[in-house]
């Protein structure tokens, strides 16, 4: 599984992961959005199983340790299922 990166506006990236097993036969694309700024923001964390692919894609743009904000539109597994994986260990 790989996550594609597309710059959709200056400093705003869509991270897209296609999963063919979801909603066959067409499949489904899960998206997260990264806003590069002094304090980078990730909108949506995606499903827990997407975390490795999304993190790998994010690492191509920034050091994940510099990610300052995580936000989401609502509470569902596809929006924030990997939230605890992004947070530093206490």
C-alpha positions as CSV (number, residue, x, y, z in Angstrom):
1,X,0.0,0.0,0.0
2,X,1.4,3.4,-1.0
3,X,0.2,6.9,-0.4
4,X,0.3,9.4,-3.2
5,X,1.3,13.0,-2.7
6,X,-0.1,15.9,-4.7
7,X,0.4,19.6,-4.1
8,X,-3.1,21.0,-4.6
9,X,-2.2,24.6,-3.7
10,X,1.0,26.3,-2.6
11,X,2.1,24.5,0.5
12,X,-1.0,22.3,0.7
13,X,-0.7,18.6,-0.1
14,X,-3.2,15.8,-0.5
15,X,-2.0,12.4,0.7
16,X,-4.2,9.8,-1.1
17,X,-4.2,6.1,-0.4
18,X,-6.2,3.9,-2.8
19,X,-7.7,0.7,-1.2
20,X,-9.3,-1.6,-3.8
21,X,-10.9,-3.9,-1.2
22,X,-13.2,-1.0,0.1
23,X,-16.3,-0.6,-2.0
24,X,-15.5,-3.0,-4.8
25,X,-15.3,-3.0,-7.7
26,X,-14.3,0.6,-7.8
27,X,-12.3,0.8,-4.6
28,X,-12.0,3.9,-2.4
29,X,-9.5,6.6,-1.9
30,X,-8.7,7.9,1.6
31,X,-7.3,11.4,1.8
32,X,-5.4,13.4,4.4
33,X,-4.2,17.0,3.9
34,X,-1.0,18.5,5.0
35,X,-0.6,22.3,5.3
36,X,3.0,23.3,5.4
37,X,3.5,26.4,7.5
38,X,5.6,27.5,10.5
39,X,3.4,25.1,12.5
40,X,2.5,22.3,10.0
41,X,-1.1,20.9,10.2
42,X,-2.3,17.4,9.2
43,X,-6.1,17.2,8.5
44,X,-7.4,13.7,9.1
45,X,-5.2,10.9,10.2
46,X,-6.9,8.1,8.3
47,X,-7.6,4.5,9.4
48,X,-5.2,2.9,11.8
49,X,-3.9,0.4,9.1
50,X,-3.1,3.4,6.8
51,X,-0.7,4.9,9.3
52,X,2.6,3.4,7.9
53,X,1.8,4.5,4.3
54,X,0.6,7.9,5.3
55,X,3.6,8.5,7.6
56,X,6.0,7.4,4.8
57,X,4.4,9.9,2.5
58,X,4.5,12.6,5.1
59,X,8.2,11.9,5.7
60,X,8.9,12.8,2.1
61,X,7.8,16.3,2.8
62,X,8.6,17.0,6.5
63,X,10.1,15.4,9.6
64,X,7.0,14.0,11.4
65,X,8.4,15.3,14.6
66,X,7.8,18.9,13.4
67,X,4.1,18.3,12.9
68,X,2.4,20.7,15.2
69,X,-1.3,20.3,14.7
70,X,-3.7,17.4,13.9
71,X,-7.3,18.1,13.1
72,X,-10.3,16.3,11.7
73,X,-13.8,17.0,10.5
74,X,-15.6,14.5,12.7
75,X,-15.1,11.3,14.8
76,X,-15.1,8.2,12.6
77,X,-12.4,5.6,12.0
78,X,-11.5,6.9,8.5
79,X,-11.0,10.4,9.9
80,X,-9.1,9.9,13.1
81,X,-8.5,6.1,13.5
82,X,-4.7,6.6,13.6
83,X,-4.8,9.6,15.9
84,X,-3.0,7.9,18.8
85,X,-0.2,6.7,16.5
86,X,0.7,10.3,15.6
87,X,1.0,11.4,19.2
88,X,4.4,11.1,21.0
89,X,4.7,8.5,23.7
90,X,4.2,9.9,27.2
